Amino acid sequence: MKKRIDTLLYDTDTAKKIASYEAPYPRSDIQFYQEELYKKRTGEYFLYGSGNARSPYAQQVYGETSAWEDGEKIVPLTYENAQRWFEKANNENDELATDKVYEEEFGTIKADTSKKEQQIFRLSKTAIQKVERMAQKQGKTKSEIVENLIMSE
């Protein structure tokens, strides 16, 4: 499936499929749906979902009477939402969303017990854009990028 959302193109044929999830219903059940997590070459994550007429992906059909039918949808995800989706999928079925793939994609979860404090710094627009690109590319927050740069000195 290919869809443009907010000027960005999402295409399941060109993106890398990371993991899958199937709802705990038989495929013939009206509530059945499946989801696949993808990552674009540019680093953005998205979810492709498809399902039967009473699934989250059902589409309403208008005519003489209103009805629902099978449907599909692409949903852009932030890094954090993709990580949460993967954790849920892994908990449901670790064969479709494996621990190995999780660690390759999101790394191991490390507890950071150090107390964080909020500070305000003023940066040029160019520096902010670079930090944002680095955060997206590395799958980290902007604060993590800045802290890593400072601590590496």
N, C-alpha and C positions, 0 to 999 in steps of 0.2 A: 504494500500500500504506500502511496505517496501523497503527502499533504503539506501545504504551505500554511504556517501559523505565525502570525506577527512577523512577516517577511522572511522567516526561516523555513527552509525546506527539510522535511522529515521523510525519509525513504527507507523502507524495510529492506529493499534490494541492495542498497549501498552501505547501510550501517552494519555494525558488528552486533550480532545477537549475543547477549551476555547470559541470559537465563530465561526460564519459562515457568509458568504456573498454570495449573488446571484446577478449577473449582471442584469440590468434592461431590460432584453429581455425575451420574452417567451421561455420556455425550448426547443421548436421546432425550434427557430431561430438559424441560422448558427453561430451567434456571442455569443450565450449564454455560460456562464461559472459560476462556483461556486468555492468558496474558503473556507477552514476551517483552523483556527489557532489552533495549538497544542503546548503543553508544555511537554517535556520529564521529567521523574522522576529526571534526573540530572540537570534540570533547563533550558536547551536549548529550544528555540522556533523554530518552523518551520511551513511552510504553505504548505497545500496540496491543489492543484488546479486541476480541471478537466473541460473540456469544449468541445464544438463542433468545427467543422472544420475551423472556422474563428475566434476562440477565442485565447487568449494568450497561451492556453495550447494545441493548435492544433499540430499535428505531421506530418511531411512531409513523404510521402510514395514514394519510387522510383520504377519505373518500366519502361515500354515503354514511359510513360509520367509521369511527376512529379505531384503529387496531395497532398492534405491535408485531414487529417481525424481527428476524435475526439481523444483527448489525455489527459494525466494526468502528474503531475509533483510534486515533493517535493522540496521546497526551504527553506534552513536554514535561520533564521532571528536573528539579534541581538535583545537585549532587546528593544532598541530604535525603531528599525524597526517594531517589533511586536506591540509596543505601538502605533506607527503611523498608522499601518494597522488597529488596533482595532478602533482608533478614526475615521478613514475614514469609516469603516464598520458600526460603530455606527451612524455616520451622515447619512448614506444611509438608514439604517433599524435598528432602535434601539430595535427591537424584536429579531433579530438574534445575536446582539452584545449589550447586555444590560449595562446600567450604573452601575448596581449592580455588575455585573461580572467584569467590568472595575475597579471599586474601590477595589474589592477583589484581583485582579491580579496586578494592577499597582498603587493602592492607589489614594488618591485625589491629584490633582495638587495644589501645594503650590508655591506662588510667593516668590522667594528669592531675596530680593532687596539689600542684602549686596554685596558690591563690592568684587570681587575675585582678588587675585594677584597670579602671577605665581612664584613659588619657586622651586629650584632644591634640592632634597635630595637623598643621596645615601643609598640604602638598600641592604641587602643580597639577593641572588637569592631566598632563601627559603622564606624570608619575602615577596618578590614580588609575588611569586607563591601563598602564603596564601592570600594576598590582592586580587589577581585576582580571586581566588576561592570564596572568600567572596563576591566580587562584582557580580560575576555570580549568586551565590546562592541567594543573596538579591535583584538582579535586579537593582543595583546601579553602579555608576562609581567608579573607583578606588579612585579618589579624594574625593568623598563623604564618602567612607569607612574610609579613613585616617582621614578626618575631624571629623567624628563621634567618632572615637577612641580617638582623641585628646580632643575633647570637653566633652567627658564623664568623664574625669579625674577631 
